[in-house]
Amino acid sequence: MPKVAAEDVSIVIPAHDIAAFLPACLVSIRENGGAGSPIILVDDGSRDITPELQARLEAACAGRLSWHRIAHSGPGAARN
C-alpha cells in the first residue's frame, strides 16, 4: 500500500464553543503528523470567543487553516 503524505489528507474540525480547546487541538494535529495537512475548521455559530481566535490561529497555522463560519445548525451541518 502506498504511503499517504500529510498534504494528501485534509483535517476537518467541526466546532461550536470550543475556544478553550481549539489551540491545544491544533498543537496536537501538528505534533501527531498533521503538520503539512490542510485544516478546515467549520465554526457552527460559536457564541464564545472561538471567532475571536481566528486571525491568531490562522497565522499560527501558516496558511494551512481555512475557517468557515456557518449559522448554528448542529453538529451534522458542521460535519457535512
Distance bins in CASP14 RR format, pairs under 12 A and 6 or more apart:
PFRMAT RR
TARGET T0000
AUTHOR 0000-0000-0000
RMODE 2
METHOD distances of the structure
MODEL  1
2 8 0 0 0 0 1 0 0 0 0 0 0
3 9 0 0 0 0 0 1 0 0 0 0 0
4 10 0 0 0 0 0 1 0 0 0 0 0
4 33 0 0 0 0 0 1 0 0 0 0 0
4 34 0 0 0 0 0 1 0 0 0 0 0
4 36 0 0 0 0 0 1 0 0 0 0 0
4 37 0 0 0 0 0 1 0 0 0 0 0
5 33 0 0 0 0 0 1 0 0 0 0 0
5 34 0 0 0 0 0 1 0 0 0 0 0
5 35 0 0 0 0 0 1 0 0 0 0 0
5 36 0 0 0 0 1 0 0 0 0 0 0
5 37 0 0 0 0 1 0 0 0 0 0 0
5 38 0 0 0 0 0 1 0 0 0 0 0
6 29 0 0 0 0 1 0 0 0 0 0 0
6 30 0 0 0 0 0 1 0 0 0 0 0
6 32 0 0 0 0 0 1 0 0 0 0 0
6 33 1 0 0 1 0 0 0 0 0 0 0
6 34 1 0 1 0 0 0 0 0 0 0 0
6 35 1 0 0 1 0 0 0 0 0 0 0
6 36 1 0 1 0 0 0 0 0 0 0 0
6 37 1 0 1 0 0 0 0 0 0 0 0
6 38 0 0 0 0 1 0 0 0 0 0 0
6 39 0 0 0 0 0 1 0 0 0 0 0
6 64 0 0 0 0 1 0 0 0 0 0 0
7 33 0 0 0 0 0 1 0 0 0 0 0
7 34 0 0 0 0 1 0 0 0 0 0 0
7 35 0 0 0 0 0 1 0 0 0 0 0
7 36 1 0 1 0 0 0 0 0 0 0 0
7 37 1 0 0 1 0 0 0 0 0 0 0
7 38 1 0 0 1 0 0 0 0 0 0 0
7 39 0 0 0 0 0 1 0 0 0 0 0
7 64 0 0 0 0 1 0 0 0 0 0 0
8 34 0 0 0 0 0 1 0 0 0 0 0
8 36 0 0 0 0 1 0 0 0 0 0 0
8 37 0 0 0 0 1 0 0 0 0 0 0
8 38 0 0 0 0 1 0 0 0 0 0 0
9 29 0 0 0 0 0 1 0 0 0 0 0
9 33 0 0 0 0 1 0 0 0 0 0 0
9 34 1 0 0 1 0 0 0 0 0 0 0
9 35 0 0 0 0 0 1 0 0 0 0 0
9 36 0 0 0 0 1 0 0 0 0 0 0
9 37 1 0 1 0 0 0 0 0 0 0 0
9 38 0 0 0 0 1 0 0 0 0 0 0
9 39 0 0 0 0 0 1 0 0 0 0 0
9 40 0 0 0 0 0 1 0 0 0 0 0
9 64 0 0 0 0 0 1 0 0 0 0 0
10 29 0 0 0 0 0 1 0 0 0 0 0
10 34 0 0 0 0 0 1 0 0 0 0 0
10 36 0 0 0 0 0 1 0 0 0 0 0
10 37 1 0 0 1 0 0 0 0 0 0 0
10 38 1 0 1 0 0 0 0 0 0 0 0
10 39 1 0 0 1 0 0 0 0 0 0 0
10 40 1 0 1 0 0 0 0 0 0 0 0
10 41 0 0 0 0 0 1 0 0 0 0 0
10 42 0 0 0 0 0 1 0 0 0 0 0
10 64 0 0 0 0 1 0 0 0 0 0 0
10 65 0 0 0 0 0 1 0 0 0 0 0
10 66 0 0 0 0 1 0 0 0 0 0 0
11 25 0 0 0 0 1 0 0 0 0 0 0
11 26 0 0 0 0 1 0 0 0 0 0 0
11 28 0 0 0 0 0 1 0 0 0 0 0
11 29 1 0 1 0 0 0 0 0 0 0 0
11 30 0 0 0 0 0 1 0 0 0 0 0
11 32 0 0 0 0 0 1 0 0 0 0 0
11 33 0 0 0 0 0 1 0 0 0 0 0
11 34 1 0 0 1 0 0 0 0 0 0 0
11 35 0 0 0 0 0 1 0 0 0 0 0
11 36 0 0 0 0 1 0 0 0 0 0 0
11 37 1 0 1 0 0 0 0 0 0 0 0
11 38 1 0 0 1 0 0 0 0 0 0 0
11 39 1 0 1 0 0 0 0 0 0 0 0
11 40 1 0 0 1 0 0 0 0 0 0 0
11 41 0 0 0 0 1 0 0 0 0 0 0
11 42 0 0 0 0 0 1 0 0 0 0 0
11 61 0 0 0 0 0 1 0 0 0 0 0
11 64 0 0 0 0 1 0 0 0 0 0 0
11 65 0 0 0 0 1 0 0 0 0 0 0
11 66 0 0 0 0 0 1 0 0 0 0 0
12 25 0 0 0 0 0 1 0 0 0 0 0
12 29 0 0 0 0 0 1 0 0 0 0 0
12 37 0 0 0 0 0 1 0 0 0 0 0
12 38 0 0 0 0 1 0 0 0 0 0 0
12 39 1 0 0 1 0 0 0 0 0 0 0
12 40 1 0 1 0 0 0 0 0 0 0 0
12 41 1 0 0 1 0 0 0 0 0 0 0
12 42 1 0 0 1 0 0 0 0 0 0 0
12 65 0 0 0 0 0 1 0 0 0 0 0
12 66 0 0 0 0 1 0 0 0 0 0 0
12 67 0 0 0 0 0 1 0 0 0 0 0
12 68 0 0 0 0 1 0 0 0 0 0 0
12 75 0 0 0 0 0 1 0 0 0 0 0
12 76 0 0 0 0 0 1 0 0 0 0 0
12 78 0 0 0 0 1 0 0 0 0 0 0
12 79 1 0 0 1 0 0 0 0 0 0 0
12 80 0 0 0 0 1 0 0 0 0 0 0
13 21 0 0 0 0 0 1 0 0 0 0 0
13 22 1 0 0 1 0 0 0 0 0 0 0
13 23 0 0 0 0 0 1 0 0 0 0 0
13 24 0 0 0 0 0 1 0 0 0 0 0
13 25 1 0 0 1 0 0 0 0 0 0 0
13 26 0 0 0 0 1 0 0 0 0 0 0
13 28 0 0 0 0 0 1 0 0 0 0 0
13 29 0 0 0 0 1 0 0 0 0 0 0
13 37 0 0 0 0 0 1 0 0 0 0 0
13 38 0 0 0 0 0 1 0 0 0 0 0
13 39 1 0 0 1 0 0 0 0 0 0 0
13 40 1 0 0 1 0 0 0 0 0 0 0
13 41 1 0 1 0 0 0 0 0 0 0 0
13 42 1 0 0 1 0 0 0 0 0 0 0
13 43 0 0 0 0 1 0 0 0 0 0 0
13 44 0 0 0 0 0 1 0 0 0 0 0
13 46 0 0 0 0 0 1 0 0 0 0 0
13 50 0 0 0 0 0 1 0 0 0 0 0
13 57 0 0 0 0 0 1 0 0 0 0 0
13 61 0 0 0 0 0 1 0 0 0 0 0
13 65 0 0 0 0 1 0 0 0 0 0 0
13 66 0 0 0 0 0 1 0 0 0 0 0
13 67 0 0 0 0 1 0 0 0 0 0 0
13 68 0 0 0 0 0 1 0 0 0 0 0
13 75 0 0 0 0 0 1 0 0 0 0 0
13 78 0 0 0 0 1 0 0 0 0 0 0
13 79 0 0 0 0 1 0 0 0 0 0 0
14 22 0 0 0 0 0 1 0 0 0 0 0
14 25 0 0 0 0 0 1 0 0 0 0 0
14 40 0 0 0 0 1 0 0 0 0 0 0
14 41 0 0 0 0 1 0 0 0 0 0 0
14 42 1 0 1 0 0 0 0 0 0 0 0
14 43 0 0 0 0 1 0 0 0 0 0 0
14 44 1 0 0 1 0 0 0 0 0 0 0
14 45 0 0 0 0 0 1 0 0 0 0 0
14 46 0 0 0 0 0 1 0 0 0 0 0
14 50 0 0 0 0 0 1 0 0 0 0 0
14 68 0 0 0 0 0 1 0 0 0 0 0
14 70 0 0 0 0 1 0 0 0 0 0 0
14 72 0 0 0 0 0 1 0 0 0 0 0
14 73 0 0 0 0 0 1 0 0 0 0 0
14 74 0 0 0 0 1 0 0 0 0 0 0
14 75 1 0 1 0 0 0 0 0 0 0 0
14 76 1 0 0 1 0 0 0 0 0 0 0
14 77 0 0 0 0 1 0 0 0 0 0 0
14 78 1 1 0 0 0 0 0 0 0 0 0
14 79 1 0 1 0 0 0 0 0 0 0 0
14 80 0 0 0 0 1 0 0 0 0 0 0
15 21 0 0 0 0 1 0 0 0 0 0 0
15 22 1 0 0 1 0 0 0 0 0 0 0
15 25 0 0 0 0 1 0 0 0 0 0 0
15 26 0 0 0 0 0 1 0 0 0 0 0
15 39 0 0 0 0 0 1 0 0 0 0 0
15 40 0 0 0 0 0 1 0 0 0 0 0
15 41 1 0 1 0 0 0 0 0 0 0 0
15 42 1 0 0 1 0 0 0 0 0 0 0
15 43 1 0 1 0 0 0 0 0 0 0 0
15 44 1 0 0 1 0 0 0 0 0 0 0
15 45 0 0 0 0 1 0 0 0 0 0 0
15 46 1 0 0 1 0 0 0 0 0 0 0
15 47 0 0 0 0 0 1 0 0 0 0 0
15 48 0 0 0 0 0 1 0 0 0 0 0
15 49 0 0 0 0 0 1 0 0 0 0 0
15 50 1 0 0 1 0 0 0 0 0 0 0
15 51 0 0 0 0 1 0 0 0 0 0 0
15 53 0 0 0 0 0 1 0 0 0 0 0
15 54 0 0 0 0 0 1 0 0 0 0 0
15 57 0 0 0 0 0 1 0 0 0 0 0
15 65 0 0 0 0 0 1 0 0 0 0 0
15 67 0 0 0 0 1 0 0 0 0 0 0
15 68 0 0 0 0 1 0 0 0 0 0 0
15 69 0 0 0 0 1 0 0 0 0 0 0
15 70 0 0 0 0 0 1 0 0 0 0 0
15 72 0 0 0 0 0 1 0 0 0 0 0
15 74 0 0 0 0 0 1 0 0 0 0 0
15 75 0 0 0 0 1 0 0 0 0 0 0
15 78 1 0 0 1 0 0 0 0 0 0 0
15 79 0 0 0 0 0 1 0 0 0 0 0
16 22 0 0 0 0 0 1 0 0 0 0 0
16 41 0 0 0 0 0 1 0 0 0 0 0
16 42 0 0 0 0 1 0 0 0 0 0 0
16 43 1 0 0 1 0 0 0 0 0 0 0
16 44 1 0 1 0 0 0 0 0 0 0 0
16 45 1 0 0 1 0 0 0 0 0 0 0
16 46 1 0 1 0 0 0 0 0 0 0 0
16 47 0 0 0 0 1 0 0 0 0 0 0
16 48 0 0 0 0 1 0 0 0 0 0 0
16 50 1 0 0 1 0 0 0 0 0 0 0
16 51 0 0 0 0 0 1 0 0 0 0 0
16 69 0 0 0 0 0 1 0 0 0 0 0
16 70 0 0 0 0 0 1 0 0 0 0 0
16 71 0 0 0 0 0 1 0 0 0 0 0
16 72 1 0 0 1 0 0 0 0 0 0 0
16 73 0 0 0 0 1 0 0 0 0 0 0
16 74 1 0 0 1 0 0 0 0 0 0 0
16 75 1 0 0 1 0 0 0 0 0 0 0
16 76 0 0 0 0 0 1 0 0 0 0 0
16 77 0 0 0 0 0 1 0 0 0 0 0
16 78 1 0 0 1 0 0 0 0 0 0 0
16 79 0 0 0 0 0 1 0 0 0 0 0
17 43 0 0 0 0 1 0 0 0 0 0 0
17 44 0 0 0 0 1 0 0 0 0 0 0
17 45 0 0 0 0 1 0 0 0 0 0 0
17 46 1 0 1 0 0 0 0 0 0 0 0
17 47 1 0 0 1 0 0 0 0 0 0 0
17 48 1 0 1 0 0 0 0 0 0 0 0
17 49 0 0 0 0 1 0 0 0 0 0 0
17 50 1 0 0 1 0 0 0 0 0 0 0
17 51 0 0 0 0 0 1 0 0 0 0 0
17 53 0 0 0 0 0 1 0 0 0 0 0
17 72 0 0 0 0 1 0 0 0 0 0 0
17 74 0 0 0 0 0 1 0 0 0 0 0
17 75 0 0 0 0 0 1 0 0 0 0 0
17 78 0 0 0 0 0 1 0 0 0 0 0
18 24 0 0 0 0 1 0 0 0 0 0 0
18 25 1 0 0 1 0 0 0 0 0 0 0
18 26 0 0 0 0 0 1 0 0 0 0 0
18 41 0 0 0 0 1 0 0 0 0 0 0
18 42 0 0 0 0 0 1 0 0 0 0 0
18 43 0 0 0 0 1 0 0 0 0 0 0
18 44 0 0 0 0 1 0 0 0 0 0 0
18 45 0 0 0 0 0 1 0 0 0 0 0
18 46 1 0 0 1 0 0 0 0 0 0 0
18 47 0 0 0 0 0 1 0 0 0 0 0
18 48 1 0 0 1 0 0 0 0 0 0 0
18 49 0 0 0 0 0 1 0 0 0 0 0
18 50 1 0 0 1 0 0 0 0 0 0 0
18 51 0 0 0 0 0 1 0 0 0 0 0
18 53 0 0 0 0 1 0 0 0 0 0 0
18 57 0 0 0 0 0 1 0 0 0 0 0
18 75 0 0 0 0 0 1 0 0 0 0 0
18 78 0 0 0 0 0 1 0 0 0 0 0
19 25 0 0 0 0 0 1 0 0 0 0 0
19 41 0 0 0 0 0 1 0 0 0 0 0
19 43 0 0 0 0 0 1 0 0 0 0 0
19 46 1 0 0 1 0 0 0 0 0 0 0
19 47 0 0 0 0 0 1 0 0 0 0 0
19 48 1 0 1 0 0 0 0 0 0 0 0
19 49 1 0 1 0 0 0 0 0 0 0 0
19 50 1 0 1 0 0 0 0 0 0 0 0
19 51 0 0 0 0 1 0 0 0 0 0 0
19 52 1 0 0 1 0 0 0 0 0 0 0
19 53 1 0 1 0 0 0 0 0 0 0 0
19 54 0 0 0 0 0 1 0 0 0 0 0
19 56 0 0 0 0 0 1 0 0 0 0 0
19 57 0 0 0 0 0 1 0 0 0 0 0
20 46 0 0 0 0 0 1 0 0 0 0 0
20 48 1 0 0 1 0 0 0 0 0 0 0
20 49 0 0 0 0 1 0 0 0 0 0 0
20 50 0 0 0 0 1 0 0 0 0 0 0
20 53 0 0 0 0 0 1 0 0 0 0 0
21 27 0 0 0 0 0 1 0 0 0 0 0
21 28 0 0 0 0 1 0 0 0 0 0 0
21 46 0 0 0 0 0 1 0 0 0 0 0
21 48 0 0 0 0 0 1 0 0 0 0 0
21 50 0 0 0 0 1 0 0 0 0 0 0
21 53 0 0 0 0 0 1 0 0 0 0 0
22 28 0 0 0 0 0 1 0 0 0 0 0
22 29 0 0 0 0 0 1 0 0 0 0 0
22 39 0 0 0 0 0 1 0 0 0 0 0
22 41 1 0 0 1 0 0 0 0 0 0 0
22 43 0 0 0 0 1 0 0 0 0 0 0
22 46 0 0 0 0 1 0 0 0 0 0 0
22 48 0 0 0 0 1 0 0 0 0 0 0
22 49 0 0 0 0 1 0 0 0 0 0 0
22 50 1 0 0 1 0 0 0 0 0 0 0
22 51 0 0 0 0 0 1 0 0 0 0 0
22 52 0 0 0 0 0 1 0 0 0 0 0
22 53 1 0 0 1 0 0 0 0 0 0 0
22 54 0 0 0 0 1 0 0 0 0 0 0
22 56 0 0 0 0 0 1 0 0 0 0 0
22 57 1 0 0 1 0 0 0 0 0 0 0
22 58 0 0 0 0 0 1 0 0 0 0 0
22 60 0 0 0 0 0 1 0 0 0 0 0
22 61 0 0 0 0 0 1 0 0 0 0 0
22 65 0 0 0 0 0 1 0 0 0 0 0
22 67 0 0 0 0 0 1 0 0 0 0 0
23 29 0 0 0 0 0 1 0 0 0 0 0
23 30 0 0 0 0 0 1 0 0 0 0 0
23 41 0 0 0 0 0 1 0 0 0 0 0
23 49 0 0 0 0 0 1 0 0 0 0 0
23 50 0 0 0 0 0 1 0 0 0 0 0
23 53 1 0 0 1 0 0 0 0 0 0 0
23 56 0 0 0 0 1 0 0 0 0 0 0
23 57 1 0 0 1 0 0 0 0 0 0 0
23 60 0 0 0 0 1 0 0 0 0 0 0
23 61 0 0 0 0 0 1 0 0 0 0 0
23 65 0 0 0 0 0 1 0 0 0 0 0
24 30 0 0 0 0 0 1 0 0 0 0 0
24 31 0 0 0 0 0 1 0 0 0 0 0
24 32 0 0 0 0 0 1 0 0 0 0 0
24 53 0 0 0 0 0 1 0 0 0 0 0
24 57 0 0 0 0 0 1 0 0 0 0 0
25 31 0 0 0 0 0 1 0 0 0 0 0
25 32 0 0 0 0 0 1 0 0 0 0 0
25 34 0 0 0 0 0 1 0 0 0 0 0
25 39 0 0 0 0 1 0 0 0 0 0 0
25 41 0 0 0 0 1 0 0 0 0 0 0
25 50 0 0 0 0 0 1 0 0 0 0 0
25 53 0 0 0 0 0 1 0 0 0 0 0
25 57 0 0 0 0 1 0 0 0 0 0 0
25 60 0 0 0 0 0 1 0 0 0 0 0
25 61 0 0 0 0 0 1 0 0 0 0 0
25 65 0 0 0 0 0 1 0 0 0 0 0
26 32 0 0 0 0 0 1 0 0 0 0 0
26 34 0 0 0 0 1 0 0 0 0 0 0
26 35 0 0 0 0 0 1 0 0 0 0 0
26 37 0 0 0 0 0 1 0 0 0 0 0
26 39 1 0 0 1 0 0 0 0 0 0 0
26 41 0 0 0 0 1 0 0 0 0 0 0
26 53 0 0 0 0 1 0 0 0 0 0 0
26 56 0 0 0 0 0 1 0 0 0 0 0
26 57 1 0 0 1 0 0 0 0 0 0 0
26 58 0 0 0 0 0 1 0 0 0 0 0
26 59 0 0 0 0 0 1 0 0 0 0 0
26 60 1 0 0 1 0 0 0 0 0 0 0
26 61 1 0 0 1 0 0 0 0 0 0 0
26 62 0 0 0 0 0 1 0 0 0 0 0
26 64 0 0 0 0 1 0 0 0 0 0 0
26 65 1 0 0 1 0 0 0 0 0 0 0
26 67 0 0 0 0 0 1 0 0 0 0 0
27 33 0 0 0 0 0 1 0 0 0 0 0
27 34 0 0 0 0 0 1 0 0 0 0 0
27 35 0 0 0 0 0 1 0 0 0 0 0
27 39 0 0 0 0 0 1 0 0 0 0 0
27 57 0 0 0 0 0 1 0 0 0 0 0
27 60 0 0 0 0 1 0 0 0 0 0 0
27 61 0 0 0 0 0 1 0 0 0 0 0
28 34 0 0 0 0 1 0 0 0 0 0 0
28 35 0 0 0 0 0 1 0 0 0 0 0
28 39 0 0 0 0 0 1 0 0 0 0 0
29 35 1 0 0 1 0 0 0 0 0 0 0
29 36 0 0 0 0 1 0 0 0 0 0 0
29 37 1 0 0 1 0 0 0 0 0 0 0
29 38 0 0 0 0 0 1 0 0 0 0 0
29 39 1 0 0 1 0 0 0 0 0 0 0
29 40 0 0 0 0 0 1 0 0 0 0 0
29 41 0 0 0 0 0 1 0 0 0 0 0
29 57 0 0 0 0 0 1 0 0 0 0 0
29 60 0 0 0 0 0 1 0 0 0 0 0
29 61 0 0 0 0 1 0 0 0 0 0 0
29 64 0 0 0 0 1 0 0 0 0 0 0
29 65 0 0 0 0 1 0 0 0 0 0 0
30 36 0 0 0 0 1 0 0 0 0 0 0
30 37 0 0 0 0 1 0 0 0 0 0 0
30 39 0 0 0 0 1 0 0 0 0 0 0
30 57 0 0 0 0 0 1 0 0 0 0 0
30 60 0 0 0 0 1 0 0 0 0 0 0
30 61 0 0 0 0 1 0 0 0 0 0 0
30 62 0 0 0 0 0 1 0 0 0 0 0
30 64 0 0 0 0 1 0 0 0 0 0 0
30 65 0 0 0 0 0 1 0 0 0 0 0
34 61 0 0 0 0 0 1 0 0 0 0 0
34 64 0 0 0 0 1 0 0 0 0 0 0
35 60 0 0 0 0 0 1 0 0 0 0 0
35 61 0 0 0 0 1 0 0 0 0 0 0
35 62 0 0 0 0 1 0 0 0 0 0 0
35 64 0 0 0 0 1 0 0 0 0 0 0
36 61 0 0 0 0 1 0 0 0 0 0 0
36 62 0 0 0 0 1 0 0 0 0 0 0
36 63 0 0 0 0 0 1 0 0 0 0 0
36 64 1 0 0 1 0 0 0 0 0 0 0
36 65 0 0 0 0 0 1 0 0 0 0 0
37 61 0 0 0 0 0 1 0 0 0 0 0
37 62 0 0 0 0 0 1 0 0 0 0 0
37 63 0 0 0 0 0 1 0 0 0 0 0
37 64 1 0 0 1 0 0 0 0 0 0 0
37 65 0 0 0 0 0 1 0 0 0 0 0
37 66 0 0 0 0 0 1 0 0 0 0 0
38 61 0 0 0 0 1 0 0 0 0 0 0
38 62 0 0 0 0 0 1 0 0 0 0 0
38 63 0 0 0 0 1 0 0 0 0 0 0
38 64 1 0 1 0 0 0 0 0 0 0 0
38 65 0 0 0 0 1 0 0 0 0 0 0
38 66 1 0 0 1 0 0 0 0 0 0 0
38 67 0 0 0 0 0 1 0 0 0 0 0
39 57 0 0 0 0 1 0 0 0 0 0 0
39 58 0 0 0 0 1 0 0 0 0 0 0
39 60 0 0 0 0 0 1 0 0 0 0 0
39 61 1 0 0 1 0 0 0 0 0 0 0
39 62 0 0 0 0 0 1 0 0 0 0 0
39 63 0 0 0 0 1 0 0 0 0 0 0
39 64 1 0 1 0 0 0 0 0 0 0 0
39 65 1 0 1 0 0 0 0 0 0 0 0
39 66 1 0 0 1 0 0 0 0 0 0 0
39 67 0 0 0 0 1 0 0 0 0 0 0
39 68 0 0 0 0 0 1 0 0 0 0 0
40 61 0 0 0 0 0 1 0 0 0 0 0
40 63 0 0 0 0 0 1 0 0 0 0 0
40 64 0 0 0 0 1 0 0 0 0 0 0
40 65 0 0 0 0 1 0 0 0 0 0 0
40 66 1 0 1 0 0 0 0 0 0 0 0
40 67 0 0 0 0 1 0 0 0 0 0 0
40 68 1 0 0 1 0 0 0 0 0 0 0
40 78 0 0 0 0 0 1 0 0 0 0 0
40 79 0 0 0 0 0 1 0 0 0 0 0
40 80 0 0 0 0 0 1 0 0 0 0 0
41 50 0 0 0 0 1 0 0 0 0 0 0
41 51 0 0 0 0 0 1 0 0 0 0 0
41 53 0 0 0 0 1 0 0 0 0 0 0
41 54 0 0 0 0 1 0 0 0 0 0 0
41 57 1 0 0 1 0 0 0 0 0 0 0
41 58 0 0 0 0 1 0 0 0 0 0 0
41 61 0 0 0 0 1 0 0 0 0 0 0
41 64 0 0 0 0 0 1 0 0 0 0 0
41 65 1 0 0 1 0 0 0 0 0 0 0
41 66 1 0 0 1 0 0 0 0 0 0 0
41 67 1 0 1 0 0 0 0 0 0 0 0
41 68 1 0 0 1 0 0 0 0 0 0 0
41 69 0 0 0 0 1 0 0 0 0 0 0
41 70 0 0 0 0 0 1 0 0 0 0 0
41 78 0 0 0 0 1 0 0 0 0 0 0
42 50 0 0 0 0 0 1 0 0 0 0 0
42 65 0 0 0 0 0 1 0 0 0 0 0
42 66 0 0 0 0 1 0 0 0 0 0 0
42 67 0 0 0 0 1 0 0 0 0 0 0
42 68 1 0 1 0 0 0 0 0 0 0 0
42 69 0 0 0 0 1 0 0 0 0 0 0
42 70 1 0 0 1 0 0 0 0 0 0 0
42 71 0 0 0 0 0 1 0 0 0 0 0
42 72 0 0 0 0 0 1 0 0 0 0 0
42 73 0 0 0 0 0 1 0 0 0 0 0
42 74 0 0 0 0 0 1 0 0 0 0 0
42 75 0 0 0 0 1 0 0 0 0 0 0
42 76 0 0 0 0 1 0 0 0 0 0 0
42 77 0 0 0 0 1 0 0 0 0 0 0
42 78 1 0 1 0 0 0 0 0 0 0 0
42 79 1 0 0 1 0 0 0 0 0 0 0
42 80 0 0 0 0 1 0 0 0 0 0 0
43 49 0 0 0 0 0 1 0 0 0 0 0
43 50 1 0 1 0 0 0 0 0 0 0 0
43 51 1 0 0 1 0 0 0 0 0 0 0
43 52 0 0 0 0 0 1 0 0 0 0 0
43 53 0 0 0 0 1 0 0 0 0 0 0
43 54 0 0 0 0 1 0 0 0 0 0 0
43 57 0 0 0 0 0 1 0 0 0 0 0
43 65 0 0 0 0 0 1 0 0 0 0 0
43 66 0 0 0 0 0 1 0 0 0 0 0
43 67 1 0 0 1 0 0 0 0 0 0 0
43 68 1 0 0 1 0 0 0 0 0 0 0
43 69 1 0 1 0 0 0 0 0 0 0 0
43 70 1 0 0 1 0 0 0 0 0 0 0
43 71 0 0 0 0 0 1 0 0 0 0 0
43 72 0 0 0 0 1 0 0 0 0 0 0
43 73 0 0 0 0 0 1 0 0 0 0 0
43 74 0 0 0 0 0 1 0 0 0 0 0
43 77 0 0 0 0 0 1 0 0 0 0 0
43 78 1 0 0 1 0 0 0 0 0 0 0
44 50 0 0 0 0 1 0 0 0 0 0 0
44 51 0 0 0 0 0 1 0 0 0 0 0
44 68 0 0 0 0 1 0 0 0 0 0 0
44 69 0 0 0 0 1 0 0 0 0 0 0
44 70 1 0 1 0 0 0 0 0 0 0 0
44 71 0 0 0 0 1 0 0 0 0 0 0
44 72 1 0 1 0 0 0 0 0 0 0 0
44 73 1 0 0 1 0 0 0 0 0 0 0
44 74 1 0 1 0 0 0 0 0 0 0 0
44 75 1 0 0 1 0 0 0 0 0 0 0
44 76 0 0 0 0 1 0 0 0 0 0 0
44 77 1 0 0 1 0 0 0 0 0 0 0
44 78 1 1 0 0 0 0 0 0 0 0 0
44 79 0 0 0 0 1 0 0 0 0 0 0
44 80 0 0 0 0 0 1 0 0 0 0 0
45 51 0 0 0 0 1 0 0 0 0 0 0
45 67 0 0 0 0 0 1 0 0 0 0 0
45 68 0 0 0 0 0 1 0 0 0 0 0
45 69 1 0 0 1 0 0 0 0 0 0 0
45 70 1 0 0 1 0 0 0 0 0 0 0
45 71 1 0 0 1 0 0 0 0 0 0 0
45 72 1 0 1 0 0 0 0 0 0 0 0
45 73 0 0 0 0 1 0 0 0 0 0 0
45 74 0 0 0 0 1 0 0 0 0 0 0
45 75 0 0 0 0 0 1 0 0 0 0 0
45 77 0 0 0 0 0 1 0 0 0 0 0
45 78 0 0 0 0 1 0 0 0 0 0 0
46 52 0 0 0 0 1 0 0 0 0 0 0
46 53 0 0 0 0 1 0 0 0 0 0 0
46 54 0 0 0 0 0 1 0 0 0 0 0
46 67 0 0 0 0 0 1 0 0 0 0 0
46 69 0 0 0 0 1 0 0 0 0 0 0
46 70 0 0 0 0 0 1 0 0 0 0 0
46 71 0 0 0 0 0 1 0 0 0 0 0
46 72 0 0 0 0 1 0 0 0 0 0 0
46 74 0 0 0 0 0 1 0 0 0 0 0
46 78 0 0 0 0 0 1 0 0 0 0 0
47 69 0 0 0 0 0 1 0 0 0 0 0
47 71 0 0 0 0 0 1 0 0 0 0 0
47 72 0 0 0 0 1 0 0 0 0 0 0
49 56 0 0 0 0 0 1 0 0 0 0 0
49 57 0 0 0 0 0 1 0 0 0 0 0
50 56 0 0 0 0 0 1 0 0 0 0 0
50 57 0 0 0 0 1 0 0 0 0 0 0
50 67 0 0 0 0 1 0 0 0 0 0 0
50 69 0 0 0 0 1 0 0 0 0 0 0
50 72 0 0 0 0 0 1 0 0 0 0 0
50 78 0 0 0 0 0 1 0 0 0 0 0
51 57 0 0 0 0 0 1 0 0 0 0 0
51 58 0 0 0 0 0 1 0 0 0 0 0
51 67 0 0 0 0 1 0 0 0 0 0 0
51 68 0 0 0 0 0 1 0 0 0 0 0
51 69 1 0 0 1 0 0 0 0 0 0 0
51 70 0 0 0 0 0 1 0 0 0 0 0
52 67 0 0 0 0 0 1 0 0 0 0 0
52 69 0 0 0 0 0 1 0 0 0 0 0
53 59 0 0 0 0 0 1 0 0 0 0 0
53 60 0 0 0 0 1 0 0 0 0 0 0
53 61 0 0 0 0 0 1 0 0 0 0 0
53 65 0 0 0 0 0 1 0 0 0 0 0
53 67 0 0 0 0 1 0 0 0 0 0 0
53 69 0 0 0 0 0 1 0 0 0 0 0
54 60 0 0 0 0 0 1 0 0 0 0 0
54 61 0 0 0 0 0 1 0 0 0 0 0
54 65 0 0 0 0 1 0 0 0 0 0 0
54 66 0 0 0 0 0 1 0 0 0 0 0
54 67 1 0 1 0 0 0 0 0 0 0 0
54 68 0 0 0 0 0 1 0 0 0 0 0
54 69 0 0 0 0 1 0 0 0 0 0 0
55 61 0 0 0 0 0 1 0 0 0 0 0
55 63 0 0 0 0 0 1 0 0 0 0 0
55 65 0 0 0 0 0 1 0 0 0 0 0
55 67 0 0 0 0 1 0 0 0 0 0 0
56 65 0 0 0 0 0 1 0 0 0 0 0
56 67 0 0 0 0 0 1 0 0 0 0 0
57 63 0 0 0 0 0 1 0 0 0 0 0
57 64 0 0 0 0 0 1 0 0 0 0 0
57 65 1 0 0 1 0 0 0 0 0 0 0
57 66 0 0 0 0 0 1 0 0 0 0 0
57 67 1 0 0 1 0 0 0 0 0 0 0
58 64 0 0 0 0 1 0 0 0 0 0 0
58 65 1 0 1 0 0 0 0 0 0 0 0
58 66 0 0 0 0 1 0 0 0 0 0 0
58 67 1 0 0 1 0 0 0 0 0 0 0
59 65 0 0 0 0 1 0 0 0 0 0 0
59 67 0 0 0 0 0 1 0 0 0 0 0
61 67 0 0 0 0 1 0 0 0 0 0 0
68 77 0 0 0 0 0 1 0 0 0 0 0
68 78 0 0 0 0 1 0 0 0 0 0 0
68 80 0 0 0 0 0 1 0 0 0 0 0
69 78 0 0 0 0 0 1 0 0 0 0 0
70 76 0 0 0 0 0 1 0 0 0 0 0
70 77 1 0 0 1 0 0 0 0 0 0 0
70 78 1 0 0 1 0 0 0 0 0 0 0
70 79 0 0 0 0 0 1 0 0 0 0 0
70 80 0 0 0 0 0 1 0 0 0 0 0
71 77 0 0 0 0 1 0 0 0 0 0 0
71 78 0 0 0 0 0 1 0 0 0 0 0
72 78 0 0 0 0 1 0 0 0 0 0 0
73 79 0 0 0 0 0 1 0 0 0 0 0
73 80 0 0 0 0 1 0 0 0 0 0 0
74 80 0 0 0 0 0 1 0 0 0 0 0
END
